[in-house]
């Protein structure tokens, strides 16, 4: 697996590269945002499986680099930073980051997250551009009040307007939407969406839930069941007044 490490501190990069190499990762080091973007341009080399992106870069803010990476390719991005506030996490995820690791971090945690985000979900484009026909697509559409979740195309819309989601946001919403009203334990969600049992992923789950509520503009759609997990609550259909008798 090839990993692009975007880190301006050579000492930090050297130490981390050595650890990652011992776990079978081939690391390419970029010291700036521009170096990272150039490294991601298509060439004859094996594509990167993950980008490990530090936010404190010398030439531009890491958030800006993440946005540019997402326009360039779909390679999973893990942001690494000392900024631990929820607003920064949500901002990073909205820009297209797949995960967010706060310094100082445990190496085992970082490796677990790298392997989790590298398990790419196969899309229709990955299958050679094959698109589902209208009949099969309609069978796989989940309609939850104003929200429609198209499983084959991984599209989500609210009142007909498309809502762009990251891969993990879609996977999380799809999991809850397939069994509305059912309470999913946090451990179960982490296992099925992130493919890991590492306990620290729970914080990432909270950030993704907050981001989904904000993007869908329906805070009550995903209900927190205290001490257990989350469930999706289907919005009640509006009650229309009866037509006056003629």
HUSULWO-V269751 format. One line per field, one symbol per residue. ss: DSSP state (~ for helix, > for strand, _ for the rest). Layout:
# HUSULWO-V269751
ss: ???
This chain:
# HUSULWO-V269751
ss: _>>>>>___~~~~~~~~~~~~~___>>>>>__~~~~~~~__________>>>>>_______~~~~~~~~~~~___>>>>>>____~~~~~~~~~____>>>>____~~~~~~~~~~~~_______________~~~~~~_>>>>__>>>>____>>>>__>>____~~~~~~~~~~~______>>~~~~~~~~~______~~~~~~~~~~~~~~~~_____>>>>___>>>>______________
